[in-house]
Structure formats: C-alpha cells, structure tokens
C-alpha cells in the first residue's frame, strides 16, 4: 500500500528499503509503506479471512499484500507499474490486473468471484476523488473498502455538517457509505516519506441507501458548495427557482450546515419534477 501524492522529496533516487532494488518512480509519485507496526494495525482493521474476494489497489512492493494474503490465501491486485506487476505475477496466490484502476470494472470482478468484493489499498493522491467516484456506482457489489489517502481527504470524507471539512465529497460519499477513520499514518512510515500525513478510512456501503438520481444530487451539491461562504439563497436558490422548487428547504443556511438527508430530499424533489 502506498500513497502516490504528493511527490517524494527531490533527489530521492536510491533503492527503496527492502524493495529488492526498486527505485521509487517520480512519475508515479511512489511512496512505500515500511513501518511494520502501522502495517499490522491496518491489517487488524481489515481483518481478512480465507474465502473472501479481496481486491488490492496499488500493491507496490507488497507491504500490505503479504500479510493480507497470508490470512486470505488469495488476492486480486491492481497495479499500473509494469515492473512491479511482473514481480507480482510470479506469485501463484495473486491474480494480477495490470491496469489504471479507473479502467477496471469492479462489477465484473465481483461477478467473476461470485460474491461481493472487499476492496483495500492505496488510492493515488492525485486522482483519489475520481477513484472514489468510479467505485460509487458499484457499491452494491462491495462489502467494504479500506483505503489509505491523504489525511485531509479522509477528514473531508467523514466530516459532519457544521464542520469546516464538510464538503461536496462528504455529502456524495455519506449518501452511500458509513465511514470512519481507522488508522492515522505519519510520513515517517514511508520510504521515501511524503510531505503530508496519511490515514486509512473504512467505507461500508449502506444496505438500503436512499433512492436518488445521483446525477441530480451531484449537480445540486456542486452548486451548493460552489460558494460555500455565502448562504444558499445566493447559490442553490437560483437552481431551485429554475426548477420550480419553492419552499420546503431552508436557504438561509450555508452549504456546510445542511445534513446529507436534506440534500437527498431536495434532489428527489428535483428529479420528480
């Protein structure tokens, strides 16, 4: 498991500790997890078991892969770096998907496994939000997700209304998942160390999420948070007026003060016409 943003400190060209000569690639922004205490803590949070359909994004040098597959016996890994993918293919207990994760069809992986997936691993920092939104439509095929991300992104994901971290990302993900930060990971846990703190978030899809047109919800929330310092009368008010949605929603609030349930209710009204 390795976060891929921000870039490692300049001048890092030595082989990664314990990496068999592998040099962290700047174009992938590779930072490899090497702290065994943190690794153990993450694996305990995941609690992998034999027979589960586990999928790891960004296995890298196997820091998380190895202890997880010891417990699960089999593991599907998604790796973009062709050199690392070639190494991983030598291991019969691993099914290697050499691909950009944004091109991976997780619904098909679940169908091939004959069960829902448990997705773990790294989300590259530079495209973490696109990956989260790529997985959103296939949440019904997932048991849970454990991801390492930049700490400030995790803070936004789990933030509650009234908090400065509460954002569009908070609303869109909390509609579909129950989420919690389960492990904090400092920079010195990596080689080379990134310049930011990291954290692991647990995302468990709601068994019965509120039915809503996701495109309507996404557009509406984007408008609401477009000028988050202003009260919603100046942003979402115009959006509502265009759709004839008068009343039933307090526009004297700021976007960060509105609970997820209120946004969902308004999106359902908008979709109903």
N, C-alpha and C positions, 0 to 999 in steps of 0.2 A: 504494500500500500504506500503510495507516495503522492503528496500534493504536487501539482505542476505549475503553480504560480505563487508568488512572483518568482522571477528568475533568481538562480543562485548568485551569490556574490561574485563579482568579476574575478577572473584569474583562476577559477577552480577547474583544473584540467587533470588532477591526479585521479587514479582509480578510486572508486567508492570502497569504503571499508567493508571487507567481507564480500565484495562483489565479483570476485574472480577476474579482476582486471577491467571490469566495465567502467567506463568514464561517463559521468552524468552528461547528457546531451543538452546543450543550451537551447536548441530549437524545440525540445520537448519540455524544457524547464524542469528537469528531473531532480527531485529531492527524495532520497530513500530513507525510509524509517529503519533505524538501527537500535533503538532503545528497547531492550528485551522486556523491561518492566512495563513499559507502555504497551508493547505488543501483547503481553499476557493479559493486560487489563482490557484491551479491545476484544481479544478472543473470548474472554469471560463474558463480555457484554453480548457478543454474538451468540455464544453457546451452540456451535454447530453440532449436528448429530448425523450418524450414518443414515442413508436413505433420503436425505433432503436434497432438493435440487438447488444447490448453491452456485451462484454466478459471481465472480470477482472482476471488477473493473480495474484495470491498471495493476496487474500483479507485480510488475517490475522484477526485482531480484528475489521475490518470494518471501519477504519478511513476514507477511501475513498469510500468504499461500501455504507455507509449510506447516505451521501449527493448526491451521484450519483443516487442511486435507488429512492431517493425522487423525482428526476427530471425525471428519465427514467421509473419508475414504475416497470420494470422487469430487471433482470440482471443475466447473467450466470457467475458463479465464478469457478475458477480452484484453488483448494487448496490441497496441499500434506499432511499437518499436519492433522492426522485423528481426533484429539481432536477439532481442530478449524473447520474442515469440519462438525463434528457432531453438533456443535453450529449453524453453518450456515444453516443446513438442517431444523432447527426449524422455519425458516423464509419462508413463502409461496411465497414471491416475488422473491426468489432466486432459480435458478437452479444450483445445486452444482455438479461439476465434481471433484471427489476425485482422483487425478492423478498427476504424474510427467508431467509437461507441455510438455516435449519433446515427450511424448507418445500421446498427444492429436491431433486428426485430425481436424484441423480448417476448412478444406473444407467441412467436414461432418457437423460441427456446422453451417456453412453458409447455407448448403442445408436444414438442419432441420429448420432454421429460415426463409428460403425463401427469404433471402436478404443478402447483404454484411455485414460483421461484422465491429464493431468499437471495437478495442482491447485496453485495458488500463491496468495499474497497474505496479506491480513490476517485474523486471527481476532479479533473483538471481545473485549477482555479480560474483559468482564463475563459472557460466555457462551462462553468458549473451550473449556471442558471439554464442554459439551453439543454443540458443533460437532464436536469430535474424536470423540465417541461416535456422533454422527449419521453420520459418514463411516466408522466402523469396519465396519459390515455390508456396505459396498460396496467394501471394499479390493481385492477380486478384479477390480474394474473400473478400477483405478488403477495407473499406472506408478510415480509417486512424488508426494510432496506437499512443498512448501516454504512454510512459514508463519512469519510474524512474530508473536511472542507476548511477553508479559511474561517477562523473563529468568528469574524464579524458577519460572515454569511450565515453561519449557524444561529447566531444571535438574532438575525432578521427572520429566519425561518420559524423560530419558536416564540418570537415576541408576541406579547399580548396587547390589546387595544390600550391606548394611553401612554405607551412606551415609545421612545424616540426611534427604536429599531423596528417598530411595527410598520409594514410596508406592503406594496403590491405582492411581493413574494410571500409574505406572511399569509395574506388572505387566500391566494391561489393554492398554496400547499395545505393550509389548515382546513380548507374545504374538503380535501380528500384524505388527509393523513392526521393521525395522532402523532405528535413529535416530541422528542426530548433530547437534550444534550446529555450524552452518557460518559464521555471521556474528554478531558482537556489535554492537549498535546503541545508542549513548548517547542520552540525552534531547535533547541539542542538535541532533540530526539531524532534529528535527521542528519544525513550526510549527503551533500553539503546542507548546512542549515538555512532555511528560508528566513526572510526578514519579518515574518508575521507569526502570530500564534495560530494554532490549528485546533480543531475539535471534531469529535465523532458524534453524529446525530443518528438517532434511531427513528425511522419513519414507518409507522404501521397503518396501512390503509384502513379507513373506516369500513366496517362490514356492510353498512347501509348508508352510504353518503346521500346527502340531499340531492335530488334530481335537479339539474340546472343545465342550461345551454352554456357550455364552457366558453364558447367564443363571445357570447354576450357578456358573461361575467368578466372575462379578461379585458374586453374593451372598456367596460364600465369602470373597473378598478383602475385601469391605466389613466382614464380621465380624472378619476377622483384623486389620485396621487400625483397628477401632473404638476400641481402647485400646492404642495402639502401644507404650506404655511397659511394659505387662505382658507376661509370657511367654504364649505361645499356649495353654497349658494352661487359662488362665482365660477365654479368649475362644473360640478355634476348637475347644478341647477339647469344650465342650458341644455345639457344632454337629456335630462328628464323632460324638459319642456318640448323638445323636438319630437318626443315620443308620446306626448300627451299624458305623462305620468305625474299628475298633480296630486299633492298631498301624500300622507302615509309614510313620509320619510323626513326626518329632521335634518334640514340643510344648514342649520346653524352650528353644526359640528365641523371639525376638521377631519380629514380623511383618516388620520391615525387614531381617532376617537371612536370609530364605528366598528362594532363587533362583526365578525365574519357572518353570523346569521343574518344581520341586517342587509349586508351586501347581497347575500344569496337571495333573500326575499325580494329585493328590488330587481335583481336580474331575472327572476322568474316572472315578475310582473311585466318587465320589458319584453321578454320572449313571448309572453302570452298575447302581446299587442294591446 
